[in-house]
Amino acid sequence: MLQAAAEAGSVAAYCDGAALGAMPGEAEATDAVQVMTLHRAKGLEFDHVLLAGLEEGVWPHWQAEQQGAIAEERRLFYVGVTRARHTLQLGWVRQRRDWAGKPSRFLAEIPKALLQGAAAPRPSRAGTAPARPVTPPSQAETDRLVAEFAARQAARAARAAR
């Protein structure tokens, strides 16, 4: 990343470019997590989408409320929610460093019938059990996933060698 920042001219220029899309000459990986702004996501779809930071004061942003721009924040939330083909995960925190988090008002606007498998409130950190048990993959499933990944990497290397 430091080399890419140097090529962009500064870390700030690199971050600005990264926020708006791939940097010039930079290929996008097909089997990687893509992090982008909602503005960049318009018109795109993804198999899986994670929207984080869904707390009051973060989303909608506290300045948007002061400036009367809640409708634009709601529209961007809708853009994010509608990018998912298969799964959508919505996340918020109960405690930020300096203040207690409260779920975004936009979450309450989602019809309950559309929420499938929503996690129950988790116990405090002192609690021992997660809201939903997580079953690790079997050894056969792990082996299959590793083999698929290795095949993709080999195919990518073969294409790059041509």
Secondary structure, DSSP 8 states (H G I E B T S, - for coil): -HHHHHHHTSHHHHHHHHHHS--TT----TTS-----HHHHTT--EEEEEE---BTBBTTBHHHHHTT-HHHHHHHHHHHHTTEEEEEEE---SB-SSSB--B-HHHHTS-GGG--S-------TT--S-SS------HHHHHHHHHHHHHHHHHHHHHHH-
